[in-house]
Amino acid sequence: MPPHRAALPRRTVLAATAGVTAALAVGGAARADDRRTRALLTAMTLEEKVGQVFVARVYGHSATAPDQTDVDANLAEMGVRTAAELVTRYRVGGIIYFTWAHNTRDPRQIAELSDGIQRASLGLPRGLPVLISTDQEHGIVCRVGAPATLFPGAMALGAGGSRADARQLGRIAGRELRAMGVRQNYSPVADVNVNPANPVIGVRSFGADPAAAARLAAAEVRGYQASGVAATAKHFPGHGDTAVDSHTGFPVITHSRAEWERLDAVPFREAIAAGVDAVMTGHLLFPSLDPSGDPATLSRPIVTGVLREQLGYDGVVVTDALGMAGVRTRYGDERVPVLALKAGVDQLLDPPDLAVAWNAVLDAVRDGELAEERLDSAVLRILRLKERLGLLDEPYTDPAAVSRVVGRRTHRAAADRIAEATTTVLVNKGPTLPLAPRSHRRLLVVGADPASPSGTTGPPTTVLADAFTGLGFTASALSTGTAPTAEAVERAVRAASGADAVVVATYNVTADSPQRTLVEQLVATGRPVVAVAVRNPYDVAQLPRVHAFLAAYSWTDVELRAAARVIAGTAAPRGRLPVPVRRADDPEQVLYPVGHGLTYPGYAAR
């Protein structure tokens, strides 16, 4: 059995520092706050240093007793059975949680998994705590679902425009993550989304205005880090102007150096000024910053030259996931981690084959290709971050805090309040809105039901219908999907004949989308039709005949419930577009500019 959880970290860390006072001379005049971390570094073997720069995935809900399917997945991909075996074999400095890896069933399980990982690592000779991370951006990217508090995503926050709300989001979400043992969050997205066709960023960005995005990114950073969780600004040097997803391809950003300074750099500068603990690199080609053809993750001119030297950033630099296509286009999986470290990166996130990547880095140091001093500088930054987060003193969770903190009523109320401030009314003919139960009692909710992120309890049509029912309507849900068939459209039209009004959830509507046909035929019934874009607000350009149109920016429960309250008039619409919407028939012309947003008669405009 491992030692008592409260006693283990102090005994382990002090043992690692005992008798190594002479190590403080390493690197010249050490800063006073570096004494502990430099002593730890000096006591480490080369293999332990290599392990520290890796952030690995692992399957299973438990560190020692995962389900058999997760054991099989771990054996097939990592050659180990459990998370405990993973940290024992590779001495990894970090582990990332994913929903699909079955790491995030519920808050108490997550906390127990985190503690199990820490026990396994701290029980080793010279054992160090593991920095556990996840992607909890909120909105459409959530790894931890209810009962944790789920907030609107970045573009919704951009529509709200409140730095106080962004800071509160970070503070609350950070407290909940910390209670579950997650000390690093890969958020906020600092990319400026200036390309409506961007398939990977979109609503994950605060918007198209660099200054507004910078203010909100910095506020969120401060909120997270005030709660003791490391924030991570991503995806440097900027992923906002591309039509290629770096998960599946190799994006090329054609901005000039001057455009980069004016657009992409601004939120990263502000995040750095706010003291952001980590910056994540993007797997994208940026020829004006480095014409070599290498992705930014592997580019010394970008990571060291621009981020470190020009912007003056000395915190942790982490790669985006190394299994993504954007970083594997030019080099094999054994070269990518070595080249990333040579470029100036500190943490190597989720390599597709951990054994290959780990051995490649070890061999590169032994062969002299990668200077051990470069590895040491990366490990030292990681140790500094662990110390700053309190991991070296208390890496374990407090069981009482899980129940007391995660999903508490005041947190959920804050999320609802913030969501109401983000919902944006773009069209309101007549006016059609607000709908009232006394005049539009029977509502039909139809439309797209995209795959649900962790922030949802069901399909958007069902969540909306339930929300309307709770507001006094008689509402029914009919899912027609993101590509409704002729039969589905016909069913929806028949159902509309028995309704007083129709609410349609739309999802990434294009010129040839069957969703346009659905909306047009519903409008032809003569019933009031209210469209709610559950992802990109650009849908409105394809739906000129709707009676009313709202942008919810996501299909998570908190945003859909807020949209229902705005439609019913129990909440005032206050959101303003954070991106321009261009005409469908003439993209050179702006249909709705940044800042557009309607209110209702009787409500004061924000």
C-alpha positions in Angstrom: 0.0 0.0 0.0 1.3 3.5 -0.7 2.0 5.9 2.2 -0.8 8.1 3.5 -1.7 10.6 0.8 -0.9 13.7 2.8 2.5 12.5 3.9 3.8 11.1 0.6 4.5 14.3 -1.4 6.5 16.1 1.3 8.7 13.0 2.0 9.3 12.3 -1.6 10.2 15.8 -2.7 12.4 16.5 0.3 14.3 13.2 -0.3 14.9 14.4 -3.9 16.4 17.7 -2.7 18.5 16.4 0.2 22.2 16.6 -0.2 22.1 18.4 -3.5 22.7 22.0 -2.4 25.7 22.2 -4.7 23.3 21.8 -7.6 22.2 25.4 -7.1 25.2 26.6 -9.0 23.9 25.0 -12.2 23.1 27.7 -14.8 25.0 30.5 -12.9 23.2 32.7 -10.4 20.0 30.8 -9.7 16.9 32.7 -8.7 15.8 32.2 -5.2 12.5 30.6 -6.3 14.5 28.2 -8.5 16.4 26.5 -5.7 13.9 23.7 -5.2 13.3 23.1 -8.9 16.9 23.1 -9.9 17.7 20.7 -7.1 15.0 18.4 -8.4 16.4 18.7 -11.9 19.9 17.9 -10.8 18.8 14.7 -9.0 17.0 13.3 -12.1 18.4 10.7 -14.4 18.3 11.4 -18.2 15.4 8.9 -18.6 13.4 10.8 -15.9 14.1 14.1 -17.7 12.8 12.7 -21.0 9.7 11.4 -19.3 8.9 14.9 -17.9 8.5 16.5 -21.3 5.7 14.1 -22.3 2.0 14.6 -21.8 0.4 11.2 -22.6 -3.1 9.9 -23.0 -4.3 6.8 -21.2 -7.5 4.8 -21.3 -9.6 4.1 -18.3 -11.6 5.5 -15.4 -9.2 4.1 -12.8 -5.4 4.3 -12.5 -5.1 0.7 -11.5 -8.3 -1.1 -12.4 -9.7 0.1 -15.7 -12.3 -1.9 -17.7 -11.0 -4.7 -19.9 -11.6 -2.7 -23.1 -9.4 0.1 -21.8 -6.7 -2.4 -20.7 -6.7 -3.7 -24.3 -6.5 -0.2 -25.8 -3.6 0.7 -23.5 -1.7 -2.5 -24.4 -2.3 -1.9 -28.1 -1.3 1.7 -28.1 1.2 2.1 -25.2 2.3 -1.4 -24.3 1.0 -0.9 -20.7 -2.2 -2.0 -19.0 -3.0 0.9 -16.8 -2.2 4.6 -16.0 -0.1 3.4 -13.1 2.0 1.3 -15.4 2.3 4.1 -17.8 3.8 6.5 -15.3 6.1 3.8 -13.9 7.5 2.9 -17.3 7.8 6.3 -18.9 7.9 8.6 -15.9 5.7 11.0 -17.8 5.4 14.5 -16.6 1.8 14.9 -17.6 -1.4 13.1 -18.6 -4.3 14.4 -20.6 -7.9 13.4 -20.0 -10.3 12.7 -22.8 -14.0 11.7 -22.7 -13.4 9.1 -25.5 -10.6 7.6 -23.4 -13.2 7.0 -20.6 -11.3 9.3 -18.2 -14.2 11.6 -17.3 -17.3 9.7 -16.1 -18.2 11.9 -13.2 -16.4 14.3 -10.8 -15.7 11.9 -8.0 -14.3 9.3 -10.4 -12.1 11.9 -12.0 -10.7 12.9 -8.7 -10.0 9.3 -7.7 -8.3 8.7 -11.1 -6.1 11.8 -10.5 -5.2 10.7 -7.1 -4.3 7.2 -8.4 -2.0 8.7 -11.0 -0.3 10.8 -8.4 0.2 7.8 -6.0 1.7 5.8 -8.8 4.2 8.6 -9.8 5.1 9.7 -6.2 5.7 6.1 -5.2 8.6 5.9 -7.5 12.2 6.8 -6.6 12.6 10.5 -7.1 8.9 10.5 -7.9 7.4 13.8 -9.0 3.7 14.8 -9.2 2.0 14.5 -12.6 0.6 17.6 -14.3 -2.9 16.5 -15.3 -4.6 18.4 -18.1 -7.6 18.5 -20.4 -9.4 20.5 -23.0 -12.3 22.2 -21.2 -12.9 25.1 -23.5 -16.6 25.1 -22.8 -19.1 25.5 -25.6 -18.6 22.8 -28.2 -15.3 21.4 -26.6 -15.9 20.0 -23.2 -14.2 16.9 -21.7 -15.9 17.0 -18.3 -19.7 17.1 -18.4 -22.5 17.6 -15.9 -22.8 17.8 -13.0 -19.7 20.0 -13.5 -20.7 23.6 -14.4 -20.7 24.1 -18.2 -20.4 27.6 -19.6 -20.9 29.2 -23.0 -18.0 28.9 -25.4 -15.6 31.6 -26.6 -17.6 33.1 -29.4 -20.6 33.4 -27.1 -18.4 35.2 -24.6 -17.4 37.4 -27.5 -21.0 38.2 -28.1 -21.4 39.1 -24.4 -18.3 41.2 -24.5 -17.8 41.2 -20.7 -14.3 40.8 -19.3 -15.8 40.2 -15.9 -17.8 37.3 -17.2 -14.7 35.8 -18.9 -12.8 36.1 -15.7 -15.6 34.6 -13.7 -15.9 31.7 -16.1 -12.1 31.0 -15.6 -12.3 31.3 -11.9 -15.3 29.0 -11.4 -14.3 26.4 -14.1 -10.7 26.4 -12.7 -11.9 25.8 -9.1 -14.0 22.8 -10.3 -11.1 21.4 -12.4 -8.7 21.7 -9.5 -11.1 20.0 -7.2 -11.0 17.0 -9.6 -7.2 17.0 -9.8 -6.9 18.7 -13.2 -4.3 21.5 -12.9 -3.8 22.6 -16.5 -6.5 23.5 -19.0 -5.9 23.9 -22.7 -7.9 27.1 -22.9 -8.5 29.8 -23.9 -8.4 29.8 -27.7 -6.5 33.0 -28.6 -7.1 32.6 -32.4 -8.8 35.5 -34.2 -11.5 33.9 -36.4 -11.5 36.0 -39.6 -12.4 33.2 -41.9 -16.1 32.1 -41.9 -15.0 28.8 -43.6 -12.7 27.9 -40.8 -13.7 24.2 -40.0 -11.7 23.8 -36.8 -11.8 27.1 -34.8 -15.0 29.0 -35.6 -17.1 29.4 -32.4 -14.1 28.3 -30.4 -12.7 31.8 -31.0 -13.8 34.9 -29.2 -14.4 36.6 -32.6 -12.9 38.6 -35.4 -11.8 41.7 -33.5 -8.2 41.2 -32.3 -8.5 43.7 -29.5 -11.8 42.3 -28.2 -10.4 38.7 -28.4 -7.3 39.8 -26.5 -9.3 41.4 -23.7 -11.4 38.3 -23.2 -8.5 35.9 -23.5 -6.5 37.8 -20.9 -9.5 37.9 -18.6 -10.1 34.2 -18.8 -6.4 33.5 -18.2 -6.5 35.6 -15.0 -9.6 33.8 -13.9 -8.2 30.3 -14.4 -4.8 31.1 -12.8 -6.4 32.8 -9.8 -8.1 29.4 -9.1 -4.7 27.6 -9.2 -5.1 26.1 -12.7 -2.7 26.8 -15.5 -4.3 28.4 -18.5 -3.0 27.7 -22.0 -3.3 30.2 -24.9 -3.6 28.4 -28.2 -2.9 27.9 -31.1 0.3 30.0 -31.7 1.0 31.8 -33.9 -2.7 31.9 -34.9 -5.1 29.4 -36.4 -8.0 31.8 -37.2 -7.6 32.3 -41.0 -7.7 28.8 -42.6 -10.2 26.6 -44.3 -8.1 23.5 -43.4 -8.5 21.5 -40.2 -5.0 20.7 -38.7 -6.4 17.4 -37.3 -6.7 16.1 -40.9 -4.6 18.4 -43.1 -1.8 21.0 -43.1 -3.2 24.5 -42.9 -1.3 27.4 -44.5 -1.7 30.9 -43.1 -1.0 33.5 -45.8 -1.0 36.6 -43.5 2.0 38.9 -44.1 4.2 39.7 -41.1 2.4 43.1 -40.7 -1.0 41.3 -40.8 0.2 38.8 -38.2 1.2 41.7 -35.9 -2.1 43.4 -36.4 -4.4 40.3 -36.2 -3.0 37.1 -34.8 -0.4 38.4 -32.4 -2.6 40.7 -30.4 -4.4 38.1 -28.1 -1.2 36.2 -27.5 0.6 39.4 -26.5 -2.3 40.1 -24.0 -2.3 36.6 -22.7 1.4 36.8 -22.1 1.0 40.2 -20.4 -1.6 38.5 -18.2 1.0 35.9 -17.1 -0.4 32.9 -19.0 1.3 29.7 -17.7 1.4 27.9 -21.1 1.2 28.6 -24.8 0.2 25.8 -27.3 1.7 25.8 -30.7 -0.5 25.2 -33.8 0.4 22.6 -36.5 0.2 25.1 -39.3 2.5 26.7 -42.0 3.1 30.4 -41.6 5.5 31.3 -44.4 5.8 35.0 -43.5 7.2 33.9 -40.0 9.2 31.0 -41.3 9.6 30.2 -45.0 11.2 26.8 -44.4 8.0 24.8 -44.9 8.0 23.4 -41.3 4.8 23.6 -39.2 5.0 26.2 -36.4 5.3 23.4 -33.8 8.7 22.4 -35.3 9.9 25.9 -36.2 12.7 27.4 -34.2 12.2 30.8 -35.9 8.6 30.8 -34.7 8.9 29.1 -31.2 12.2 30.5 -30.2 12.5 33.5 -32.5 9.0 35.0 -32.3 7.4 33.6 -29.2 10.4 33.5 -26.9 12.6 36.3 -28.2 10.2 38.8 -29.8 7.3 38.4 -27.5 9.5 37.7 -24.4 7.6 34.6 -23.3 9.5 32.3 -20.9 6.7 30.1 -19.7 5.9 26.5 -20.8 5.3 25.9 -24.5 3.3 22.8 -25.3 2.6 21.3 -28.7 -0.9 20.6 -30.0 -1.5 16.8 -30.1 1.3 15.1 -32.1 -1.0 12.6 -33.7 -2.6 15.3 -35.8 -2.0 15.3 -39.5 -0.7 18.9 -39.6 2.5 18.0 -37.8 3.1 14.6 -39.5 3.2 15.8 -43.1 7.0 16.2 -43.5 8.5 14.0 -40.8 8.0 10.6 -39.2 6.7 10.2 -35.7 10.2 9.5 -34.4 11.5 12.9 -35.7 8.6 15.1 -34.7 9.3 15.2 -30.9 13.0 15.8 -31.4 12.4 18.6 -33.8 9.8 20.2 -31.5 12.2 20.2 -28.6 15.0 21.7 -30.8 12.5 24.4 -31.9 12.1 25.4 -28.3 9.0 23.5 -27.1 8.8 22.2 -23.6 5.9 19.7 -23.5 5.1 17.1 -26.1 1.4 16.4 -26.1 -0.2 13.0 -26.9 2.3 11.4 -29.4 0.7 8.7 -31.4 3.2 6.1 -30.3 4.7 7.0 -26.9 7.4 4.4 -27.0 8.7 5.6 -30.3 8.6 9.3 -29.3 10.2 8.6 -25.8 13.0 6.6 -27.3 13.6 9.1 -30.1 14.2 11.9 -27.6 16.4 9.7 -25.4 18.5 8.7 -28.4 18.8 12.2 -29.7 20.3 13.4 -26.3 22.6 10.4 -26.1 23.8 11.0 -29.7 24.3 14.7 -29.2 21.7 15.8 -31.7 19.6 17.3 -28.9 21.7 19.1 -26.3 21.0 18.0 -22.7 20.9 21.7 -21.8 17.9 22.2 -24.1 16.2 19.3 -22.4 17.1 20.7 -19.0 15.6 24.1 -19.8 12.3 22.4 -20.8 12.2 20.3 -17.7 13.0 23.3 -15.5 10.1 25.2 -16.9 7.8 22.3 -16.3 9.0 21.9 -12.7 8.6 25.7 -12.1 5.0 25.4 -13.3 4.3 22.4 -11.0 5.8 24.3 -8.1 3.7 27.4 -8.9 0.5 25.3 -9.0 1.3 23.8 -5.6 1.7 20.3 -7.0 5.1 19.8 -5.3 3.5 20.3 -1.9 -0.1 18.9 -2.3 -0.8 17.0 -5.5 -3.9 15.2 -4.2 -7.5 16.2 -4.3 -9.7 16.9 -1.3 -12.6 14.5 -1.4 -14.9 17.0 0.4 -14.1 19.7 -2.2 -15.4 17.6 -5.0 -18.9 17.6 -3.5 -18.7 21.1 -2.2 -17.3 22.8 -5.3 -18.1 20.9 -8.5 -21.5 22.0 -10.0 -22.6 24.0 -7.0 -25.8 26.0 -7.4 -24.1 29.4 -7.4 -21.8 28.2 -10.2 -24.7 27.0 -12.3 -26.5 30.3 -11.7 -23.5 32.2 -12.9 -23.3 30.1 -16.1 -27.0 30.8 -16.8 -26.6 34.5 -16.3 -23.5 34.7 -18.5 -25.3 32.7 -21.2 -28.3 35.0 -21.3 -25.9 37.9 -21.9 -24.5 36.1 -25.0 -27.6 35.1 -26.9 -27.9 37.3 -30.0 -31.0 38.2 -31.9 -30.1 39.0 -35.5 -33.6 39.1 -37.2 -36.9 39.9 -35.7 -39.6 40.7 -38.3 -42.9 42.1 -37.2 -41.6 41.8 -34.5 -42.1 38.0 -34.1 -40.3 37.8 -30.7 -40.8 37.4 -27.9 -43.2 34.5 -28.2 -45.7 34.2 -25.3 -47.3 31.0 -24.0 -50.7 32.6 -24.1 -50.5 33.4 -27.8 -48.1 30.7 -29.1 -48.8 27.9 -26.6 -48.1 25.0 -29.0 -44.5 25.0 -30.2 -42.9 22.6 -32.6 -39.1 22.3 -32.2 -37.4 20.7 -35.2 -34.0 20.7 -36.8 -30.4 19.6 -36.5 -29.2 17.3 -33.7 -25.4 17.2 -34.1 -23.3 14.8 -32.0 -23.5 16.0 -28.4 -20.5 17.4 -26.6 -20.1 16.7 -22.9 -22.0 19.9 -22.1 -25.4 18.4 -23.2 -28.0 16.1 -21.7 -29.6 15.4 -25.0 -30.2 16.5 -28.6 -30.7 20.2 -29.1 -34.4 19.8 -30.2 -35.2 17.9 -27.0 -33.3 20.3 -24.8 -35.1 23.3 -26.4 -38.5 21.6 -26.2 -37.9 20.8 -22.5 -36.8 24.3 -21.8 -40.0 25.7 -23.5 -42.2 23.3 -21.6 -40.6 24.6 -18.4 -41.5 28.1 -19.5 -45.2 27.3 -19.9 -45.4 26.2 -23.5 -46.7 22.9 -24.8 -43.6 22.0 -26.8 -42.8 18.9 -28.9 -39.4 17.9 -30.4 -38.9 16.4 -33.9 -35.3 15.8 -35.0 -34.7 16.2 -38.7 -30.9 16.0 -38.6 -28.2 18.1 -40.2 -29.1 16.8 -43.6 -32.9 16.2 -43.5 -34.4 13.9 -46.1 -37.5 14.7 -48.2 -39.4 12.4 -45.8 -38.1 14.2 -42.8 -39.0 17.6 -44.2 -42.5 16.4 -45.0 -43.0 15.1 -41.5 -41.9 18.4 -40.1 -44.3 20.4 -42.3 -47.2 18.1 -41.3 -46.3 18.6 -37.6 -46.2 22.4 -38.1 -49.8 22.4 -39.1 -50.7 21.7 -35.4 -48.4 24.3 -33.9 -48.7 28.0 -33.2 -45.0 28.6 -34.0 -42.0 26.6 -35.1 -38.5 26.8 -33.7 -35.8 25.4 -36.0 -32.3 24.5 -34.8 -29.8 25.0 -37.6 -26.2 23.8 -37.9 -23.7 25.1 -40.4 -26.2 25.8 -43.2 -24.7 26.0 -46.7 -26.1 27.1 -50.0 -27.0 23.5 -51.0 -27.9 22.3 -47.5 -31.2 20.4 -47.2 -31.7 22.5 -44.0 -32.5 25.5 -46.3 -35.3 23.4 -47.9 -36.6 22.5 -44.4 -36.8 26.1 -43.3 -38.3 27.4 -46.5 -41.1 24.8 -46.5 -41.8 25.6 -42.8 -42.0 29.3 -43.6 -44.4 28.4 -46.4 -46.9 26.9 -43.9 -47.6 30.4 -42.6 -46.5 29.7 -39.1 -44.0 32.0 -37.4 -40.6 30.3 -37.8 -37.8 31.1 -35.4 -34.3 29.8 -36.4 -31.7 29.2 -33.7 -28.1 28.7 -35.0 -26.6 26.1 -32.7 -23.1 26.6 -34.0 -22.0 29.3 -36.5 -24.0 32.5 -36.7 -23.3 32.6 -40.4 -26.4 30.4 -41.0 -28.5 33.6 -41.1 -27.1 34.5 -44.5 -28.7 31.4 -46.0 -32.1 31.8 -44.4 -33.5 35.2 -45.5 -37.2 34.3 -45.1 -37.2 33.3 -41.4 -39.3 35.5 -39.2 -36.7 35.6 -36.4 -33.1 34.4 -36.1 -31.0 33.9 -33.0 -27.3 32.9 -32.6 -26.7 30.6 -29.6 -23.1 29.7 -30.7 -23.3 26.2 -29.4 -25.8 23.4 -28.6 -24.8 22.9 -25.0 -27.6 22.9 -22.5 -26.7 26.3 -20.9 -26.8 28.1 -24.2 -30.0 26.4 -25.5 -31.8 27.1 -22.2 -30.8 30.8 -22.5 -32.0 30.9 -26.1 -35.4 29.6 -25.0 -35.7 32.2 -22.3 -34.8 34.9 -24.8 -37.4 33.6 -27.3 -40.0 33.5 -24.6 -39.1 37.0 -23.4 -38.2 36.0 -19.9 -34.7 37.2 -20.6 -33.6 40.3 -22.6 -31.5 39.7 -25.7 -28.2 41.4 -25.1 -25.6 39.7 -27.3 -23.8 41.4 -30.2 -22.2 39.7 -33.1 -18.4 39.2 -32.5 -17.9 38.3 -36.2 -19.3 39.8 -39.4 -21.8 37.9 -41.4 -21.4 38.3 -45.1 -24.1 38.1 -47.8 -24.6 34.6 -49.2 -25.0 35.9 -52.8 -22.1 38.5 -52.5 -19.5 37.6 -49.9 -17.8 41.0 -50.5 -20.7 42.7 -48.8 -21.4 42.5 -45.1 -25.0 41.6 -44.2 -24.6 42.0 -40.5 -21.5 43.8 -39.1 -19.6 43.1 -35.9 -21.7 44.6 -33.0 -25.1 43.9 -34.6 -27.8 42.6 -32.2 -31.4 43.4 -31.6 -33.4 43.9 -28.5 -37.1 43.9 -27.9 -39.6 46.8 -27.5 -39.6 47.7 -23.9 -36.1 46.4 -23.2 -33.3 48.9 -23.0 -30.4 48.3 -25.4 -27.1 47.4 -23.8 
